[in-house]
């Protein structure tokens, strides 16, 4: 409980004083269950929790609905000051992250950004006139992957599947840490969600993993196979079509892969051509499905590739 409170308060450190003061006094049921702190221009401050969302009045009271008046509103000035704080008052130094739609802050918390996109040759070069800042509170839970570790053979390829907010990233992060004490593990952290590195220092405990931060997955996997001789490569949210040939090459080199995708059951997963092609590489012989966001991190079922081969190759 104390760790949850510390993480919550650490995530609020980038906010203007008046918002920090309100959130500092938030009740424990919000602090312990908060997933996101959301600031929207001229809208009420919002806290997304595991099963509900909450708002604050100007007097600091909690409500689960938007009242007609007296709500604690995030103004344009609020978002501007918060954005400057998130960037350590050097927007230019964070431009690459901004262009990707998020910034990672101390403590491993990720701040999602939405606003007006600026394009150059069909490539995002900036996001301006920011309308939403979404602080996703990092939840590093040491030991949360113990059940998963005891249910799989990590050298036989694992695909971790689940809906958004089902705990995929949290599980795969802790699994990487655990496996690195036994195997040589490379973590491909394309979106900086696993290590949540700030200035080259991982904010989360990844044990003895070799971390490729902000690389494209195909580049990181190729470099790792060539120079790190890993037993296992871990990556989050694979882009199945783009990374297909790289995954095939790594399997041919004898490297095992552990990755995640968005899928809530085997039937829906097999309807997607890209996933079918991914499974045909035989890189993932164990397919793990997680429960929903109301039962975060819990295994719903494990399907072996051999059980679905007849459907897959039909």
C-alpha positions in Angstrom: 0.0 0.0 0.0 2.8 2.4 0.9 4.5 1.6 -2.4 1.3 2.5 -4.3 1.1 5.8 -2.5 4.7 6.7 -3.2 4.3 5.9 -6.9 1.1 7.9 -7.1 2.6 10.9 -5.4 5.7 10.6 -7.5 3.6 10.7 -10.7 2.0 13.9 -9.5 5.3 15.7 -9.1 5.0 17.1 -12.6 1.7 18.8 -11.9 1.3 22.5 -10.8 1.1 23.0 -7.1 -2.6 23.5 -6.8 -3.3 20.1 -8.4 -0.6 18.3 -6.4 -2.1 19.7 -3.2 -5.5 18.2 -4.1 -4.2 14.8 -5.1 -1.9 14.6 -2.1 -5.0 14.4 0.1 -6.8 11.9 -2.1 -8.3 8.9 -0.2 -6.4 5.6 -0.1 -9.0 3.9 -2.3 -8.1 6.2 -5.2 -4.4 6.2 -4.6 -4.1 2.4 -4.4 -6.3 1.8 -7.5 -5.4 4.8 -9.7 -4.3 3.8 -13.3 -4.2 7.3 -14.9 -4.3 11.0 -14.1 -5.9 12.8 -17.0 -5.7 16.5 -17.8 -8.0 17.8 -20.6 -8.2 21.4 -21.6 -11.1 23.1 -19.9 -12.4 19.8 -18.5 -12.4 18.4 -15.0 -9.3 16.7 -13.6 -10.0 12.9 -14.0 -8.6 9.9 -12.2 -9.1 6.6 -13.9 -9.1 3.7 -11.4 -9.4 0.0 -11.8 -13.2 -0.1 -11.8 -14.3 3.5 -11.9 -13.3 7.1 -12.7 -13.4 10.0 -10.3 -13.3 13.8 -10.4 -12.6 16.5 -7.8 -14.5 19.6 -6.9 -12.8 22.9 -6.2 -13.0 22.2 -2.4 -11.2 18.8 -2.9 -14.2 16.6 -2.6 -14.4 13.3 -4.6 -17.2 12.6 -7.1 -17.8 9.9 -9.6 -19.9 12.1 -11.9 -19.4 15.6 -13.4 -21.4 18.2 -11.5 -22.8 21.2 -13.2 -20.5 23.5 -11.3 -17.7 23.6 -8.8 -15.5 21.1 -10.6 -11.7 21.3 -10.5 -11.0 22.4 -14.1 -7.7 22.0 -16.0 -7.2 25.2 -18.0 -4.9 25.8 -20.9 -2.4 27.3 -18.5 -2.5 24.1 -16.4 -1.7 21.9 -19.4 1.1 24.3 -20.6 2.7 24.3 -17.1 2.4 20.6 -16.8 3.8 20.0 -20.2 6.8 22.2 -19.5 7.5 20.4 -16.3 7.2 17.0 -18.0 9.9 18.1 -20.5 12.1 19.4 -17.7 11.5 22.9 -19.2 13.4 21.8 -22.4 10.8 20.8 -25.0 13.5 20.4 -27.7 15.3 17.7 -25.7 12.1 15.6 -25.6 11.1 16.1 -29.2 11.7 12.6 -30.3 9.5 11.2 -27.5 6.9 13.9 -28.2 6.7 12.9 -31.8 6.0 9.3 -30.6 3.0 10.6 -28.6 4.4 10.2 -25.1 7.1 11.2 -22.6 8.6 8.9 -19.9 9.2 10.7 -16.6 11.1 9.8 -13.4 9.6 6.8 -11.7 8.8 5.1 -15.0 5.5 6.9 -15.5 4.4 7.6 -19.0 2.6 10.7 -20.1 0.5 10.4 -23.2 0.0 13.5 -25.4 -2.7 14.5 -27.8 -3.1 17.7 -29.7 -2.5 19.0 -33.2 -0.1 17.0 -35.3 2.5 18.7 -37.4 3.6 16.7 -40.4 6.6 17.0 -42.7 6.6 14.6 -45.7 3.9 12.6 -44.0 6.1 12.2 -40.9 5.2 13.5 -37.5 7.7 16.3 -36.5 5.8 17.8 -33.6 2.6 17.9 -31.5 1.3 21.4 -30.7 -1.8 22.9 -29.1 -1.8 20.1 -26.6 -5.4 19.2 -25.4 -4.8 16.1 -23.3 -2.0 14.9 -21.0 -2.5 11.3 -19.7 -0.2 10.3 -16.8 -0.2 6.5 -16.8 1.0 5.4 -13.4 3.7 2.8 -13.5 3.0 -0.3 -11.6 6.1 -2.4 -11.2 5.1 -5.4 -9.1 8.1 -7.6 -8.2 7.1 -11.3 -8.2 3.9 -10.9 -10.1 5.1 -13.2 -12.9 5.7 -16.2 -10.6 2.6 -18.0 -11.7 3.4 -17.4 -15.4 7.0 -18.5 -14.9 5.9 -21.8 -13.4 3.4 -22.4 -16.2 5.7 -22.0 -19.2 8.9 -23.1 -20.8 10.6 -19.8 -21.6 12.9 -21.5 -24.2 9.9 -22.7 -26.2 8.5 -19.3 -27.3 5.7 -17.5 -25.5 3.1 -15.2 -26.8 1.3 -13.3 -24.0 -2.2 -12.1 -25.1 -4.7 -9.9 -23.4 -7.0 -6.9 -23.8 -5.7 -3.4 -22.9 -5.0 -2.9 -19.2 -5.0 -6.7 -18.6 -1.4 -6.6 -17.2 0.6 -7.7 -20.2 3.4 -5.1 -19.8 3.6 -5.5 -16.0 3.9 -9.3 -16.3 6.4 -9.4 -19.1 8.6 -6.8 -17.3 8.8 -8.9 -14.2 9.2 -12.1 -16.2 12.2 -10.5 -17.9 13.8 -9.7 -14.6 13.3 -13.2 -13.3 14.5 -15.0 -16.4 17.7 -12.8 -16.6 18.9 -14.4 -13.4 19.0 -17.8 -15.2 19.4 -17.0 -18.9 20.9 -14.3 -21.2 17.9 -12.0 -21.9 17.6 -9.1 -24.3 14.7 -6.7 -23.8 13.6 -4.8 -26.9 12.0 -1.8 -25.4 10.8 0.1 -28.5 8.4 2.3 -26.7 10.3 2.5 -23.4 7.5 0.9 -21.5 9.5 -2.0 -19.9 12.6 -0.3 -18.5 11.1 3.2 -18.6 14.6 4.6 -18.9 15.3 8.2 -18.2 18.7 9.6 -19.2 19.8 6.0 -19.8 18.9 4.8 -16.3 16.1 2.1 -16.1 13.4 3.2 -13.7 12.1 -0.3 -13.4 14.1 -3.4 -12.3 15.0 -5.6 -15.3 17.6 -7.6 -13.5 20.5 -8.5 -15.7 18.7 -7.9 -19.0 20.5 -6.2 -21.9 18.1 -3.3 -22.9 17.7 -1.9 -26.4 15.7 1.3 -25.7 13.7 3.1 -28.4 15.1 0.9 -31.2 12.8 -0.3 -33.9 12.1 -4.0 -33.1 13.7 -5.4 -36.2 16.9 -3.4 -35.7 17.1 -4.3 -32.0 16.5 -8.0 -32.6 19.0 -8.1 -35.4 21.7 -6.3 -33.4 21.1 -8.4 -30.4 21.4 -11.7 -32.2 24.6 -10.6 -33.8 26.3 -9.1 -30.8 24.7 -10.3 -27.5 24.1 -14.0 -28.1 20.9 -14.0 -26.1 19.0 -17.1 -25.1 15.8 -15.2 -25.0 14.6 -11.9 -26.6 11.6 -10.2 -24.9 9.6 -7.5 -26.7 6.2 -5.8 -25.9 3.4 -5.4 -28.4 4.9 -6.7 -31.6 3.9 -5.3 -34.9 3.3 -8.6 -36.5 3.7 -8.0 -40.2 6.6 -5.6 -40.0 8.6 -7.8 -37.7 7.7 -11.2 -39.3 11.0 -11.8 -41.2 13.1 -10.7 -38.3 11.3 -13.0 -36.0 11.8 -15.9 -38.4 15.5 -15.1 -38.7 16.0 -15.0 -34.9 14.2 -18.4 -34.5 16.5 -19.9 -37.2 19.4 -18.6 -35.1 18.2 -20.6 -32.1 16.9 -17.6 -30.0 13.6 -17.9 -28.1 11.1 -15.1 -28.2 8.6 -13.8 -25.6 6.2 -11.1 -26.8 2.8 -9.6 -26.3 -0.1 -8.8 -28.6 -3.6 -7.5 -28.1 -6.0 -10.4 -28.2 -8.6 -11.6 -25.7 -9.3 -15.2 -27.0 -8.0 -17.7 -29.5 -11.0 -17.4 -31.8 -10.7 -13.6 -32.3 -6.9 -14.0 -32.6 -7.1 -16.5 -35.4 -9.4 -14.2 -37.4 -6.4 -11.8 -37.9 -4.3 -12.8 -40.9 -1.3 -11.1 -39.5 -1.4 -13.1 -36.3 -1.9 -16.3 -38.2 1.2 -15.6 -40.2 3.1 -14.8 -37.0 2.1 -18.2 -35.5 3.1 -20.0 -38.6 6.7 -19.0 -37.9 6.5 -21.4 -35.0 8.3 -18.8 -32.9 5.6 -19.1 -30.2 4.7 -22.6 -29.1 2.8 -21.4 -26.0 0.0 -18.9 -26.2 -1.0 -17.4 -22.8 -4.3 -15.5 -22.4 -4.8 -13.1 -19.6 -8.1 -12.2 -17.9 -9.6 -8.7 -18.2 -8.8 -5.4 -16.5 -10.9 -6.3 -13.5 -8.6 -9.2 -12.8 -5.2 -7.7 -13.8 -2.3 -10.1 -14.5 -4.2 -13.3 -14.0 -3.9 -16.2 -16.4 -7.1 -17.2 -18.1 -5.8 -20.0 -20.2 -2.7 -21.4 -22.0 -3.0 -22.9 -25.5 -0.1 -24.9 -27.0 0.5 -24.3 -30.7 0.1 -28.0 -31.4 -3.6 -27.7 -30.3 -4.5 -25.2 -33.1 -2.1 -26.3 -35.9 -4.9 -28.0 -37.8 -6.9 -24.8 -37.9 -3.8 -22.6 -38.4 -2.5 -24.5 -41.4 -5.9 -25.4 -42.9 
